[in-house]
Amino acid sequence: MKHYISDGRAIYEDENHGLFSKKLAEFAISNMMVKDPTMKELKSLKAPSIDETKELLEKYKIELPSEFIYTAWYLHAMTIADYPIHFNV
């Protein structure tokens, strides 16, 4: 499978085991868009903060190794972008 991805991406995955770094998560989240259900147009996502993600994990007693926090933050934001009606975006 590695022959289908760039050398830079392969190196990143080897070094980070496919997890998001802080910089990568910030970049990905800052570029997320959400479809406004009333206007039927795309707008920038008001993303959750890293602290909101940590609070959510604590609330539901989900324990993750520290290296997974930025991946969890990205997934939290992606969920809000994909299901805006459930989050009152």
C-alpha positions in Angstrom: 0.0 0.0 0.0 2.9 2.4 0.7 3.8 2.6 -3.0 0.5 4.6 -3.5 1.4 7.4 -1.1 4.1 10.1 -1.3 7.5 9.6 0.3 6.8 12.4 2.7 3.5 10.9 3.8 5.2 7.5 4.2 7.9 9.0 6.4 5.3 10.8 8.5 3.3 7.6 9.0 6.5 5.7 9.9 7.5 8.3 12.5 4.0 9.0 13.9 2.2 5.7 13.4 -0.5 7.5 11.4 -1.5 9.7 14.3 -2.2 13.4 14.0 0.3 15.9 15.2 -0.8 19.2 16.7 0.1 21.1 13.6 -1.6 18.6 11.3 -4.8 18.6 13.4 -4.9 22.4 13.5 -4.4 22.6 9.7 -7.1 19.9 8.9 -9.6 21.4 11.4 -9.1 25.0 10.2 -10.0 23.9 6.6 -13.2 22.0 7.6 -16.5 23.2 6.2 -20.1 22.5 7.2 -23.2 22.8 5.2 -25.6 25.3 6.7 -29.0 23.5 6.7 -31.0 26.7 6.4 -29.0 28.4 3.7 -27.8 25.2 1.8 -24.3 26.7 1.5 -20.9 25.8 3.0 -19.4 27.8 5.8 -16.4 27.4 8.0 -16.8 25.1 10.9 -16.7 26.6 14.4 -14.4 23.8 15.7 -14.3 22.5 19.2 -11.2 23.4 21.2 -8.8 20.8 22.4 -10.1 21.4 25.9 -13.6 20.7 24.8 -12.4 17.4 23.3 -10.6 16.5 26.6 -13.7 17.4 28.6 -15.9 15.2 26.4 -13.4 12.3 26.8 -13.5 12.7 30.6 -17.3 13.0 30.7 -17.6 9.6 29.0 -14.7 8.1 30.9 -12.7 7.5 27.7 -9.0 7.1 28.4 -6.5 7.5 25.6 -2.7 7.5 25.5 -1.5 11.1 25.2 -0.3 10.7 21.7 -3.9 10.1 20.5 -5.3 13.5 21.7 -4.8 15.3 18.5 -6.3 12.5 16.5 -9.3 12.5 18.9 -9.6 16.3 18.5 -9.6 15.9 14.7 -12.3 13.2 14.9 -14.4 15.3 17.2 -14.3 18.2 14.8 -15.0 15.9 11.8 -18.1 14.5 13.6 -19.5 18.0 14.1 -18.8 18.9 10.5 -20.5 15.7 9.2 -23.5 15.8 11.5 -24.2 19.6 12.1 -27.9 19.1 12.9 -27.1 17.0 16.0 -24.7 19.7 17.3 -26.7 22.8 16.5 -24.0 24.2 14.2 
